[in-house]
Amino acid sequence: MLSADELERYARHIVLREVGGPGQAALKAASVLVIGAGGLGAPVLMYLAAAGVGRLGAVDDDVVSLSNLQRQIIHTTPDIGRPKVDSAAETVHALNPHVRFEAHGVRLDAGNVMSLIDDYDLVLDGSDNFETRYLVSDACFFAGKPLITAALGMFDGSLTTIRAHERDGDGHFNPTYRCLFPEPPPPGTIPACAEAGVMGALAGMLGSMMALEAIREIVGFGESLVGRLVMVDARAMRFETLRYARDPQNPLNGDAPTITDLSGHAA
């Protein structure tokens, strides 16, 4: 049940036919784990908190630095030096005290990822490296959790939803992250954010899109991004959508899978 305060707080959602009272109640009952409280995670956490997601978890072992504030809008100047999950918890509580925030100030790895994602309905990956993206996508497959994953470049970004543990209408597994990106790029070919830079407002755009896709997944309106990759070119303000399918040769849920656990990931 929604309280009188919640009914007023979420009034603009509730009047939407596609959301209504049942959709808002679904958001309140939902739990979402966000990997990273940085450029993507910051707007994700704020918009999901504002939307009334009942339980939000954030995984990040970093502290706030001055250079983060150009894009990581959940943190402020007085937060410099604080753990990001603590800063995020304070902002989320100030924005919506109805949301239960769970701070996981640890570095995600093969040893803890399953226990971290097990207690949440939906996982959003806003990490900034391929190692974590492959780890999270593999773990979500084994845990049977839907995953929304996004990535940022200097002036570009991408977003998709992975439900590789589920089957389509023809009885085939949905595509995995490995169907889209079979192998990570060679080390050193993709410069880090600190080296190449990133447009701050682009992080806000992609993070907001991740939050919107999470709300859509929870409430159930519209068309899922499963099998579709949205690509954003901020230089030309151009959006394109690429459709991708399950690769029968992929090592996770292909016809002859070779990845059966997380032992291939460094603990």
N, C-alpha and C positions, 0 to 999 in steps of 0.2 A: 504494500500500500504506500502511496505517496502522501506525505504530510501536506498541510496547507502551504507551508513555506516552499516545499518542492513543487507543488502545483503552480505557484506563481513564478518560481525560478525558471521552470522549464515550459512556461506557457507557450512560447513560440515554437517549441517542438511539438507540444501536444495538439496544437491546432492544425499541424500538418497531417493530412489524411494518411500518409505513408508511415507516420510514426504513431501519433495518438497516445492515449493512456497506456495501452498494452506495450507499445514500443518503448515508451519511457520507463515502464516497469522492467522491461527486459534489460535496458541499460543499467538500471539500478542493481539488478541481480547479477550482472556480468562482472567478470574479473579479467583484467588485461595486464600482461607483463610487457614492459617496454625495455628493450636492450639498448642502453645508452641514454644518458640525460644531457646530451650535447646538442649539436645543430639540428638534428631531426627529432630527437627525443624531447627537446624542450617544448616546441609547439604541440607535439603529439600529447604530451602529458597535460598541458594547459587546456587544450580543446576537449580532451576526453574528460578531464575533471569538470570543465564547464558544462559538458553534455550530461553529466550525472552518472558516469560509469561508477558502479558501487565500490569496486576495489581495484586500485591501481598499484602495480609493483614496478620498480625501476631498478635496473642492474647497472652499476657504474662504480668503478673504484678510483676515479680521478677526483681531483680538486679543482675548484674554479680558479681560472687565471684571467688576467686582464684581457688577453687576446680572445678569450671565449665570448666576451660580451658583445662583440660585433654581430653575433647571430644566435647565441644561446639565451633566448629572452626570458627563460624561467629564472635566471640568476641576475643579480644586480651587483653594483660596485662594492657595497659592503660585504658581499659574500666571497670576495677574493680570498683564497686560502682555505675555504670551507669545503668539506666533501660535497660533491654535486648532489648526491642523493639527499643530504640534509637540507641543502638550499631548496631543492625541488619540493621536498616534503613541506617546508614552510610556505612556499608560494601556493602549492595546491590547497593546503588547509585554509589559507587566507582567501583563496578564490571560491572554494566550495567545501565547507566543513562537513557536508554529508558524505564526502568521499573518504574511504579508508585507504590511506597511502602506506605502502610497505617498501621500506628502503633496503636494498641489498647492496651494500657497499663492498662488493667483492669483484674480482676479475673472473669473468666467465671462462670456463674451460671444460674439457671433457669429463672431469671429475665431478663437477657440480651442476652442469647444465640440466640434466634430467630432473634432479630434485627441485631445481628452481622453476622449471616450466610446468612441472606436474600439477601444481595446484591452481593453474590459471586456465581460463577458457580459450584465450586467444593470445598469440605472441606477436609483437611488432618489433622488427629488427631495424634499428637505426644506427648500427655500428658502422665504423669507418674503415674496416679491413676485410679482405676476402676470407681470411682464416676463420674469423668469427661468423661470417655469413654462411659458409659451408657447414660449420659446426652446428649453428642454430637450425638450419634447414634440415640437416640429417636428424638432429634430435627431435624436431617437431614431427618428422615422419614416424620415428619409432614410438613417440609418445601419443601419436594420433591427435596432434594439435594443429589447427589452422595457423598460417603464418602470413603476415603482411610484411614485405621487405622492400626497402628503398635504398637508393644510393645517390650520392652527390658528386658532381664534378665541379669544375671551376664555374661554368655557366650552363651546365646541363644536369639532368637528373632522370631517374627512372623509378618506377613503382610497379609492383605486381603482388598478387595473392597466390599463395601456394597451399593447396589441399591435396598433397601427394598421397596421403593415406586413404583417400576416398576414391571411389570409382565413378566414372561418368555413366551416361545413359546406356552405353554399349557394354558396360561391364569392365572397362579398362581403367586402370589407375589414371588419375590426373597427372599432369606433368610435374616434375620436380624442379628445384633450382638448378640441378645438374643437367636437366634437359635444355635449359635456357643458356647456362654457362657450364659446359662440360668440364672445363679445367680453369683454375685461376690463372691470371696473367703471370708471366715470369717475374720473379722478384726484381724490383727496381724499375719496372716499365710504367707503373702508375705512381706518380709522385704523391706524397702525402699532402694533406691540406696545408700544413705549415710551409711546405715548399712551393706549392702551386697556387695557393689561395682559393677562396670560395666566396661567391656572392652571398652575403648574409640573408638578404630577403628571399633568395632562392631556397635556402634551408627552411625558412618559414613556409614557403609555398608547398614544398614537398612534404614537410611535416604535417601541414594542415590537410593535405590530400591523404596521407596515411591515416590521420584521425577520422576523416570522412569515410574512408573505406572500412575502417574498424566499426564505425557506427552502422554503416550499411550492412556489414556482416552480422552484427549483433541483432539489429532490428529486422533485417531481411527484405529490404526493398531494393528495387533496381536490379542491375546485372553485375555479377561478381567479376573481379579481375582475374579469376582463375583462367590460365591459358592466355592471358593478355598482358602485355608489357606496355605501360604508358611511358613515353619518353618526352621530356621537356627540353626545349632549346630556348634558353632565356635570352640569347642574343637576338633572335628573330621573334621571340614570344610565340613559338610554334609548338603545338602538341601533336604527337603522332602515336598511334597504337599499333603494336606488332603482335600478331597472334602466333603462339607457339604451341606445339603439341608434345605429348609424351614421346620420348625416344626409347624404343624397345631395347636399345643397347645401353641405356643408362644403368649405372651400377647399383642404384638404390632400389627402384621398383620396376626395373626392366624385366625382360623375359628370363634372364639368368643373372639375378642380382649377386654382386660380389661384396657389397657392403652390408653386413648383417648386424653391426653394432658400431660403437663409437671408438673402437680401439685404434683406428687409423688416425685419430686426431690426438695431438699432443695433450697430455693431461696437465 
